Amino acid sequence: MVTPTPASDRATLTMDVVERGHTNVRIYDAASRLVAVAHDGPTSPGRWIIPLDLTALNSGAYFVVMTTASESFTQRVEVVR
């Protein structure tokens, strides 16, 4: 879950990882272009808190996509200036 939403400069993704493996957290704009990578590496089972730096993004809708070996999660985030 991403909080807060809407967000301005920073937000936080809280995610529960169920198995050890590689995890990607990427941010896409409304045109499906990759605009940021918040995490790309190994994770172990448990709750993870990933900071999202939104300072380089313009106002608008974005999608935070978390992908592991066994699951994928997408949440829309509004960035406001």
Steps between C-alpha positions, in 0.01 A plus 500: 500500500631844407447788743423784490292536189490753355868567564736782416871436558517167681283197565549160658421155363428240767505147359488150641737260325406133536817334371869570457593621154546794270258793527450798269316817596457726200305816432330554164324805362151493346654422158666184646850651487739399776584817697671364814628183665450501878640151564664233285659226702466214744234490771426255776158412640339765718374857494707744297475879502634657182534881474381648172673818384249694290689829479592459131143423392250751365144518629288215372410134529769236543498126565722330757561139395652248742602167344640189668546147370150404615289816497446844354329802651407832338374816668412834345656804666414862436789746518398859573714812500 
